[in-house]
Amino acid sequence: MCYKAAMQFDFDTLVERAGTGAMRWERYEGRDVVPLWVADTDFRTPPAVLAAFARRIEHGVFGYTSAPRALREEIVARTQRLYGWRIAPEWIVFLPGVVPGLHLAARHLVPADGHVLVPTPIYQHFKRAVELAPRAHDDVPLVLSGGRWVFDEQRLAAAVRPGTRLVFLCNPQNPGGTIFSRAELERLAAFAARHDLIVLSDEIHADLLLDAQPHVPIASLSPEVSRRTVTLASPNKTFNFPGAGCAWAIVEDAGLRRAFSSDHHATVHDPSLFGYVAALAAYRDAQPWLDAQLDYLRGNRDLVEAAVGGLRGLAMAHVQATYLAWIDANGLGVKDVQAHFLEHGVALSPGEQFGAPGYVRLNFGTQRARLEEALLRMRRAVDAAARA
Ligand SMILES: Cc1ncc(COP(=O)(O)O)c(C=O)c1O
């Protein structure tokens, strides 16, 4: 761990979230359960964001608010600095969260008789977006290759139909934890070009990189790729303010942008002004906090990987990014693995939610002591399964 970075910020002190309406905590209120399911963290948002909130609250007037020009400029500059990808301010479409962006894409970028490719396992709202639109779709399972969850390019190609219009990409991948490499993204982009597909790339986890491998936005590969891509991004997860909520789509092609935005100011609202305030402060002033958080999360990730590696019946791939561990519990021989761990006092997300029964997803974005307690309980659950 980088001692200096971790020294400046406190990720260890337990923060009481019961009674704050926290979704992850509310469900098991009053029960002896460590809740490690919904993907937010238990860390206080960076001091720079708290200070920006305080200043805005002091002002006292919270009227209708336009997207700050300074935030657009910050996003443009950051995208150039981190990825060498030059975007224009007008390509940015602000959203209250990434999830509405998934639904807008399914409804407005895919015709009623169109078809979508959904690489699974995947964050459940991708599937919900196509199911509710509704649009025809095929699940295309990722495969474990070299210890990473990656695309099965043959199956992807085999799933294409004449009406296929869009392919989903979640990079870094939730729940698999993969950072897709430039070469893998180039092959996916070539596949999209071959079949004239739109790429909907959800990159909300792009700042949660635990390995040294860089994040490559697929749209940054070339202008041709950019013109067929909608990139969804947000600081919500990285800096832990999804309750304030600020996200955006980056869409170069004007026609695609118009179609994507057609519900804007109708069924989809702008972010709240607190979302704008938080996003700007996070990007301008919270990089040292983020560096320290990443160090802390690497420690948590290593702890989870060591613990799971030592438990018979459980397996997981190395987590390159995100604070989520995707655990294969098929070897436990238990019918409902989520229920089994819950009985032993740990709430995990059920694999069914991502299209993979027999798996569970563990959120390690929490204080070390709480994580250690959860891993102890999981050991007891595994021992109990072995005895049954
Ligand atoms: C891949 C992915 N996209 C979107 C979201 C949710 O984004 P938002 O809260 O901005 O709607 C999550 C949350 O877990 C996620 O993992």
The ligand as an ORCA input file, in Angstrom:
! r2SCAN-3c Opt
* xyz 0 1
  C     -21.793     -0.931    -14.911
  C     -22.696     -0.030    -14.119
  N     -23.416      0.912    -14.758
  C     -24.236      1.748    -14.074
  C     -24.370      1.656    -12.705
  C     -25.284      2.605    -11.995
  O     -25.023      3.884    -12.403
  P     -25.861      5.151    -11.886
  O     -25.954      5.060    -10.404
  O     -25.075      6.310    -12.352
  O     -27.201      5.060    -12.565
  C     -23.657      0.680    -12.018
  C     -23.838      0.506    -10.559
  O     -23.528     -0.513     -9.993
  C     -22.782     -0.166    -12.738
  O     -22.037     -1.094    -12.125
*
